Structure formats: structure tokens, C-alpha cells
């Protein structure tokens, strides 16, 4: 009798608390978060003083969200990852509803009237439904590709619902005037189909369609820009015709390049950026990496890139040790989202690709995005924790 009770207690404890989480991954997360807060403050205090009367205006808000995010991360890390599997389909449905609502009832953000990215709901701060959509997409693919593991590489019809989900979410996010979000959703969809094990021929066909679109753009760029219309088309035009928009659409990008160039090898020193002194409109947001380059130089920028690379590597280590296919795909999806977003942000600030308006994880100002990111880190830690639980 007593032995049965003890056995039950052990099993219950394993479900509730699990083993120890991956310390290396947690250290990398906290390191990037700490450096990100320092650099966000350095990039923002001039604008904060000028626009809001306090140098600490942005950092106070971001620090509060960071604390909330850390608490959420630790709480989520103690929830068994199978919970996310059970809610994956519902999460996708809710994300589609939110993406429609934000088009119908967008929050009015001063200076961003052209965008329909933020949604106001009672008792909640403004947030971007596309952030929830990306996570929901990952959970959907992880669950469905585990469920249909034996079919996805033999039955071509299995690709149809995946393409519909990716296409619908891309369309809704694009209608927000959110080009970077659209690219991320598309990238995540492609990555998840590959990681999920679809037949290589079908995956190559998907890439061929994307390559065809790129080829058409090279041959007929004006027609593609006209098709994209307004926001996205203007950004691409400004990227192609660099001399025509120096004081308008290209102002932020040009100031970013000046900042990167003036940083040199070792940088001007923390806090000593010149471009953040009202030359760059919002240096604490999408272009914070250019301030990193200016103040910390090439060496500092490379170190930060290596930290992101280490985070991605450690995430894949956790995925490889996962107990089941769902948790492995979930972790790989979350980690690839960070990798893709980081790479795209760096490409934007270096003018390698058009300015799509994409934030740098852990660094860019944005409270709800930071909380969401840290919550996702908690999900990765949950997989690492429960992967180490041994059944006795």
C-alpha cells in the first residue's frame, strides 16, 4: 500500500516539476537579455529625453516587461510541454481570429497610422497578433506533422492544408502592412515543412515557386512592385533606387550605415553613439543593431552574433535530445524563428535587403514582443527539463 502511494507521488512529481532545465540555454538567454537591455537604453535615452522628458522613459518600460517575461519564462518552463500540444489547433484558430480583428479594429499608434499591426483588447496592453500567429503556426506544424508522420512523405495531398495555412496567414499579415512579418511566416512555414520530413521533391517544388517569384522580380521589378502596392512596394523601390530617397524613405537606413561605418573595429564606446542624437528617428527599435555596431564596433557586433548563433545551436541540441517528435519540432521551430528574425534584422540595418521593419530579438524596444519571446524560451526550457526525466 505504502509503496504504491510513494510510486504515485513520484509520478505526480515528474509531471509537475520534471528534471533540471538546460543551464547553458538559460545562461545564453539571460546574457542576450542583459546586453539587449543595456544597448536598448544606450540607444534610447536621447530620444526619451527629447520626446518624453526622461532619459529612462523607454528602459523603465522595457525593464518591467523583462521582469514579467522572466517570471513567465520560469513558470512556463515548469509546465509539461504536452500541454502546448493539446492546445495547438485551438491556438491556430485563435490566432486567425486575432489577425482578422486587427484588420477590422486596429489600435491607433501615434506615428504608425499606416500600419494595422496592433490590437487593443480589454485589460490587455496593445499587442501584435502576428507574434501569436508565428508561435501558433509552429505548434500546429509540430503537432500535425507528428500525427501524420507516416503520410507526409508519401501522400502529396498532405501538403494542401499546410500550404493553405501558410498562405492564409501570410496574406493576413501582409494586409497589416507588415512585410517583415509576412517573410517570417513564410520562412517559418518553409522551415517547418522541411524539418517535418515532407518528401524532398515537394519541398524542392515549393522552393522553385519562391525562386520563380524572385526571378520574375529580377526581370520585371516594376511589375512586382506594382503588385505589392504601397508600403512594401515603396520600401523595395527605395532600396533599389538609393539616390532618390536620401531624405525620405532611405533616411533611417542611411543613418544606420553611417553608424555602422563610424564604429570601426572597436567602436566609439558604450553610450558614445553620434547617430542616436536625433539623426535616427527611432534607434531603440528596429535599428538598435546599428547603434551596437557604432558603440561596440565590429568586434562587439560579432560577439553578439556569436551569442545568437550559440543560442540557436543549443536549441538544436535540446531538440535532438527531446523525447518525442512534437517537442523536437516545437523547439526547432522556435529556435529557427529567432535565427531567421535575427538574420533578417541584420540584413535590414546593413541595407542587404529592403527595410521591412523587423525587430532584433532581446534588443529592440517592445514590451509584449519581449514577454512573448521569453515565454517561448520557457517552452524550450520545458522540453529540456522533461527530456531528462527518467522513468523508474
SVG drawing of the C-alpha trace seen along z (x, -y; Angstrom):
<svg xmlns="http://www.w3.org/2000/svg" viewBox="-13 -67 52 69">
<polyline fill="none" stroke="black" stroke-width="0.4" points="0.0,0.0 2.7,-2.5 4.9,-1.5 2.0,-2.3 1.4,-5.7 5.1,-6.5 5.1,-5.4 2.2,-7.6 3.8,-10.6 7.0,-10.1 5.0,-10.0 3.0,-13.1 6.1,-15.0 7.6,-14.1 4.6,-15.5 4.6,-18.7 8.2,-19.6 10.3,-17.4 14.1,-17.3 16.5,-20.2 16.4,-22.5 19.3,-23.2 21.5,-25.7 23.6,-26.6 20.5,-27.7 19.2,-29.7 22.6,-31.5 22.6,-32.4 19.1,-33.8 19.9,-35.9 23.1,-37.1 21.4,-38.3 18.6,-39.8 21.0,-41.7 23.1,-43.0 19.9,-43.8 18.6,-46.0 21.9,-47.8 22.1,-48.6 18.4,-49.5 18.9,-52.0 22.0,-53.4 20.2,-53.7 17.0,-55.2 18.0,-57.7 18.5,-60.7 15.1,-60.2 13.5,-59.5 14.8,-62.8 13.8,-64.8 10.3,-63.3 9.3,-62.3 11.4,-64.4 13.1,-61.5 16.1,-59.5 14.7,-56.4 11.3,-56.5 11.9,-53.6 14.2,-51.5 11.8,-51.6 9.0,-50.2 11.3,-47.6 12.7,-46.5 9.2,-46.0 8.3,-43.8 11.6,-41.9 10.8,-41.1 7.3,-39.9 8.9,-37.9 11.4,-36.2 8.7,-35.2 6.6,-33.9 9.6,-32.0 10.3,-30.3 6.6,-29.5 6.3,-28.1 9.4,-26.0 7.7,-24.1 4.7,-23.3 5.0,-20.0 5.3,-20.6 2.5,-18.2 0.1,-21.0 1.1,-23.0 0.4,-20.0 -3.2,-19.8 -3.9,-23.5 -2.0,-23.7 -5.1,-23.6 -7.1,-25.9 -4.1,-28.3 -4.0,-28.4 -7.7,-29.2 -7.5,-31.9 -4.5,-33.5 -6.5,-33.6 -9.4,-35.4 -7.0,-37.9 -5.4,-38.5 -8.8,-39.3 -9.7,-41.5 -6.6,-43.6 -7.5,-44.4 -11.0,-45.5 -10.2,-47.2 -6.5,-48.2 -5.2,-50.1 -4.2,-53.7 -0.5,-54.2 0.9,-57.7 3.2,-57.9 2.2,-54.5 -1.3,-55.2 -0.4,-53.4 0.0,-50.1 -2.6,-47.7 -0.3,-45.6 -1.5,-46.3 -4.7,-45.2 -6.3,-46.6 -8.3,-44.2 -9.9,-45.0 -7.5,-44.6 -4.5,-43.9 -1.8,-46.2 -1.6,-46.7 0.0,-43.7 0.7,-42.3 -1.4,-39.3 1.3,-38.3 3.5,-37.4 0.9,-34.9 0.4,-33.7 4.0,-32.7 4.0,-30.6 0.6,-29.1 2.0,-28.2 4.9,-26.4 2.7,-24.5 0.3,-23.5 3.1,-22.1 4.8,-20.3 1.6,-18.5 0.2,-17.8 3.5,-16.5 3.9,-14.2 0.4,-13.0 0.8,-12.4 4.4,-11.3 3.9,-8.3 1.8,-10.2 3.6,-13.4 6.4,-11.9 4.1,-9.7 0.8,-11.4 1.1,-14.7 -2.4,-15.8 -1.0,-16.2 0.8,-19.4 -2.5,-21.1 -3.7,-22.0 -0.1,-23.2 0.0,-25.4 -3.5,-26.8 -2.4,-27.6 0.8,-29.3 -0.8,-31.2 -3.7,-32.4 -1.5,-33.6 0.9,-35.3 -2.0,-37.1 -3.5,-38.3 -0.1,-39.5 0.7,-41.2 -2.6,-43.1 -1.4,-44.7 1.4,-46.4 3.8,-44.0 6.3,-42.9 8.8,-41.5 6.1,-39.5 5.0,-38.1 8.5,-37.0 9.0,-35.4 5.7,-33.5 6.7,-32.3 10.2,-31.4 8.8,-29.5 6.3,-27.6 9.0,-26.5 11.4,-25.5 8.7,-23.6 7.7,-21.6 11.3,-20.7 12.0,-19.8 8.7,-17.8 10.0,-15.5 7.9,-16.2 9.1,-14.5 12.1,-16.3 10.6,-16.6 7.6,-18.5 9.9,-20.7 12.0,-21.5 8.9,-22.4 7.9,-24.8 11.3,-26.4 11.1,-26.5 7.9,-28.6 9.6,-31.1 12.7,-31.1 10.4,-31.8 8.9,-34.8 12.5,-36.1 13.4,-35.5 10.4,-37.5 11.3,-40.3 14.8,-40.4 13.4,-40.6 10.4,-42.8 10.9,-44.6 8.4,-47.4 5.5,-45.0 6.3,-43.1 6.4,-46.4 3.1,-47.5 1.6,-44.1 2.9,-44.6 1.5,-48.1 2.0,-51.0 4.1,-50.1 6.1,-47.1 6.5,-48.5 7.8,-51.8 10.3,-50.1 11.6,-47.9 11.8,-51.0 13.8,-52.9 16.1,-50.0 16.7,-49.7 16.9,-53.5 19.2,-54.5 19.9,-58.1 16.3,-59.2 15.1,-58.9 18.0,-60.0 15.9,-62.4 12.7,-60.4 12.3,-56.6 16.1,-55.9 16.9,-58.3 16.8,-55.7 18.8,-53.2 21.4,-55.7 21.9,-56.9 22.2,-53.2 25.0,-52.8 26.8,-55.9 26.6,-54.5 28.0,-51.1 30.8,-52.7 31.8,-55.1 32.0,-52.2 35.1,-50.7 36.8,-47.8 36.4,-48.6 33.6,-51.2 33.2,-54.6 32.5,-53.2 29.3,-52.4 26.9,-55.4 29.0,-57.4 27.0,-57.0 26.5,-60.1 23.8,-58.9 21.3,-58.4 21.4,-62.1 18.2,-62.7 19.7,-61.6 18.0,-58.2 14.2,-58.7 13.8,-55.5 17.2,-54.0 15.8,-51.8 13.5,-49.9 14.4,-48.0 17.8,-49.7 19.3,-49.1 21.9,-46.8 23.4,-49.8 24.0,-51.5 25.6,-48.3 28.0,-48.5 28.7,-52.2 29.4,-51.9 30.9,-48.4 32.4,-48.2 32.9,-45.2 34.3,-43.1 31.3,-43.7 28.8,-43.1 30.5,-39.8 30.4,-38.7 26.6,-39.4 26.1,-37.5 28.0,-34.6 25.8,-34.6 22.7,-34.3 24.4,-31.5 25.2,-29.7 21.6,-30.1 20.4,-28.5 23.0,-25.7 22.0,-25.0 18.3,-25.0 19.0,-22.3 20.9,-20.3 17.8,-20.4 15.7,-19.4 17.9,-16.4 17.5,-15.2 13.8,-15.6 11.6,-12.7 9.2,-12.9 8.7,-14.3 6.3,-17.1 8.7,-18.6 11.6,-18.4 9.8,-20.2 8.4,-22.8 11.9,-23.6 13.4,-23.7 10.6,-26.0 11.0,-28.4 14.8,-28.5 14.6,-28.9 12.2,-31.8 14.9,-33.6 17.6,-32.8 15.6,-34.0 14.4,-37.2 18.0,-38.0 19.4,-37.4 16.7,-39.5 17.2,-42.4 20.9,-42.4 20.3,-42.3 18.0,-45.3 20.3,-47.5 23.2,-46.7 21.0,-47.5 21.4,-44.0 17.6,-43.7 14.9,-46.4 13.8,-48.0 11.0,-45.7 10.5,-46.9 11.7,-43.9 12.9,-43.9 16.0,-42.3 15.1,-39.7 16.1,-40.7 17.4,-44.1 14.6,-46.1 12.1,-48.1 8.8,-46.4 7.3,-45.0 4.7,-42.5 7.1,-41.1 9.8,-40.6 7.3,-38.9 6.2,-36.6 9.9,-35.8 10.7,-34.9 7.6,-32.8 8.8,-30.8 12.2,-30.4 10.3,-28.9 8.8,-26.4 12.2,-25.4 13.4,-25.0 10.3,-22.9 11.4,-20.4 14.9,-20.3 13.6,-19.8 11.2,-16.9 13.6,-15.3 15.8,-14.4 13.1,-12.8 13.8,-9.1 11.0,-6.7 11.5,-4.3"/>
</svg>
